[in-house]
Amino acid sequence: MEAGVTGLGSRRKGQAGEREVAAIIRDLLGVNARRAVRQHAGDSDILGVPGWSLEVKRQDKPLVRQWWAQTVEQAEAASLLPALFYRLPRRPWRVMWPLSCVMVQQRSSDWMDVEFAADTTPEAWAAVVREIRSGERFA
């Protein structure tokens, strides 16, 4: 019975994290970001940011490489850019996103390894999203 309670608590913690991230994105980008009520594995956790597949992890143990691999896999399946929002206990939210999204003509899967991912604040990620949306690309 304890394992079931732990699983339910973990799901609730994850859902709370998704709601928190959706609110952060709404504040930073002014979009209708919302938690996805998923029917299938591999769907984005957050909807409402055009061009992006967003995964949210709020866990005690950092498994960033695993989380990033999952995020990239689901983003590539949907032909979207991946972004991983994660938070460890008593730490602020961080966002991983591919550096290739700000590089001209470098969007191949070769650039999706964790070594080529930026690990930034939500504010920095939102600044990149705004630049991409405005059409002003980095050269």
Number of C-alpha atoms within 10 A of each C-alpha: 5 7 8 9 10 11 11 12 12 14 12 12 15 17 19 14 21 24 19 16 25 25 18 17 22 16 13 16 16 11 15 14 20 19 21 16 12 11 7 7 7 16 19 22 24 23 18 17 18 12 15 19 27 29 26 26 23 19 15 10 9 14 11 14 12 10 19 22 16 15 26 26 17 20 22 15 11 16 13 15 21 27 24 24 26 23 19 14 11 7 8 10 20 19 22 25 25 23 18 19 21 17 12 10 9 13 15 10 11 9 15 23 13 19 10 14 19 17 18 15 14 19 15 15 21 18 13 19 18 14 14 15 12 9 8 11 13 11 7
